Amino acid sequence: MTLDEFRNLDPKDMPNWPLPAQLVVLTFMAGVFLFLGYFFVLSDQMDKLNNAHQQEEQLKQTFIEKKRQAIKSGSPATAVERNPAVVWRTAQATAHQRGHGRPAD
């Protein structure tokens, strides 16, 4: 198919176009559709995913720093004191060992 034949095609009569011309137009339309889908849908989702990855890395670093601080302090009591549930269970267990109160769950 020559360039002159492409110029003479009637846009209103696409079903009667030769197959190569139909395939070119179909491929172009599919490319535009995919580009617009990426631009309007996926780019926003990719930004959110990248932000979540950055936040994950920050949280990991914070966890590692706090873990190092807890290890440096050498006292497991300081780490336990930060968690009220652990303090409560420890107090219950201590009371039970002394014979006071009900046993710990």
C-alpha positions, 0 to 999 in steps of 0.5 A, a space after each residue: 500500500 502506497 502513501 497515495 492510497 493512504 491519503 485517498 482513504 475515506 475516514 467515514 468508510 473505515 470498514 472498507 479500508 484495506 487490512 493494512 490500513 485498518 491495522 495501522 489505525 487500530 495499533 495507533 488507537 490502542 497505543 493512545 488508549 494505553 498511554 492515556 490509561 497509564 497517564 490517568 490511572 496508573 501514574 497516580 497509583 505508582 506515586 502512592 506506591 513509591 511514597 509507601 516504599 519511602 515510608 516503609 524505609 523510614 519506619 525500618 530505620 526508626 525501628 533499627 535505631 530504637 532497637 539499637 538504643 534498647 540494646 545499648 541501654 542493657 536494661 530490658 526493663 526500659 523496653 518493657 516499661 514502654 508497653 503498658 500491657 507487658 507491665 500489667 502482665 508482669 505485675 500480675 505474674 509478680 502478684 501471683 508468685 507472692 500469693 496475692 491476686 489471681 493468676 496471670 492469663 
